[in-house]
Amino acid sequence: MSSNSSWTPRQNKAFEDALATYDRDTPDRWQNLARAVGGKSVEEVKWHYQKLVQDINYIESGKVPVPNYRDMAQVRTKVFK
């Protein structure tokens, strides 16, 4: 599998949950994360983590605008009526 393979919502949720369980001091952290996600190699999990860190850095530095969820809810209500 290539490092840019797609991740399902279920795999993303498993990844997030596993990150909360296996901190950076956990032995074999990356193997544990890959096992928890399922269907991804250690290298894919590391790449996904690096992308997550990069995204967080962009958000925290103000390079990505915070969405206005209230406006989005109004749009969603209008679209689904």
C-alpha positions as CSV (number, residue, x, y, z in Angstrom):
1,M,0.0,0.0,0.0
2,S,1.2,3.5,-0.7
3,S,1.5,6.1,2.0
4,N,-1.3,8.1,0.4
5,S,-3.9,5.4,0.4
6,S,-7.3,6.5,1.6
7,W,-8.5,6.0,5.1
8,T,-12.1,5.1,6.0
9,P,-14.0,7.0,8.7
10,R,-13.8,3.9,10.9
11,Q,-10.0,3.7,10.4
12,N,-9.6,7.4,11.3
13,K,-11.7,6.9,14.5
14,A,-9.6,3.9,15.4
15,F,-6.5,5.9,14.8
16,E,-7.7,8.7,17.0
17,D,-8.7,6.3,19.8
18,A,-5.3,4.5,19.5
19,L,-3.4,7.8,19.8
20,A,-5.2,8.4,23.1
21,T,-4.2,4.9,24.3
22,Y,-0.6,4.6,23.0
23,D,1.4,7.7,23.9
24,R,4.9,8.5,22.6
25,D,6.4,6.5,25.6
26,T,4.6,3.3,24.7
27,P,6.9,0.5,23.5
28,D,6.1,-0.5,20.0
29,R,3.8,2.4,19.7
30,W,3.6,2.4,15.9
31,Q,3.0,-1.3,15.7
32,N,0.2,-0.9,18.2
33,L,-1.3,1.9,16.3
34,A,-1.2,0.0,13.0
35,R,-2.8,-3.0,14.7
36,A,-5.5,-0.9,16.2
37,V,-6.3,0.8,12.9
38,G,-6.3,-2.4,10.9
39,G,-5.4,-2.6,7.2
40,K,-2.6,-0.1,7.4
41,S,1.2,-0.6,7.7
42,V,3.4,1.0,10.3
43,E,4.7,3.3,7.6
44,E,1.2,4.4,6.6
45,V,0.3,5.1,10.2
46,K,3.5,7.2,10.7
47,W,2.7,9.1,7.5
48,H,-0.9,9.7,8.7
49,Y,0.4,10.9,12.0
50,Q,2.8,13.3,10.3
51,K,0.0,14.7,8.2
52,L,-2.2,15.2,11.3
53,V,0.6,17.1,13.1
54,Q,1.1,19.2,10.0
55,D,-2.6,20.0,9.8
56,I,-2.7,20.9,13.5
57,N,0.3,23.2,13.1
58,Y,-1.5,25.0,10.1
59,I,-4.6,25.4,12.1
60,E,-2.8,26.7,15.2
61,S,-0.7,29.1,13.2
62,G,-3.9,30.6,11.7
63,K,-3.1,29.4,8.2
64,V,-6.4,27.5,8.1
65,P,-9.5,29.5,9.0
66,V,-11.7,28.1,11.7
67,P,-15.1,27.2,10.2
68,N,-18.2,28.9,11.4
69,Y,-20.2,25.9,12.4
70,R,-23.3,28.0,13.1
71,D,-23.4,29.2,9.5
72,M,-22.7,25.6,8.3
73,A,-25.7,24.3,10.4
74,Q,-28.0,26.9,8.8
75,V,-26.8,25.9,5.3
76,R,-27.3,22.3,6.1
77,T,-30.8,23.0,7.4
78,K,-31.7,24.8,4.1
79,V,-30.3,22.0,1.9
80,F,-32.0,19.2,3.7
81,K,-35.5,20.7,4.0
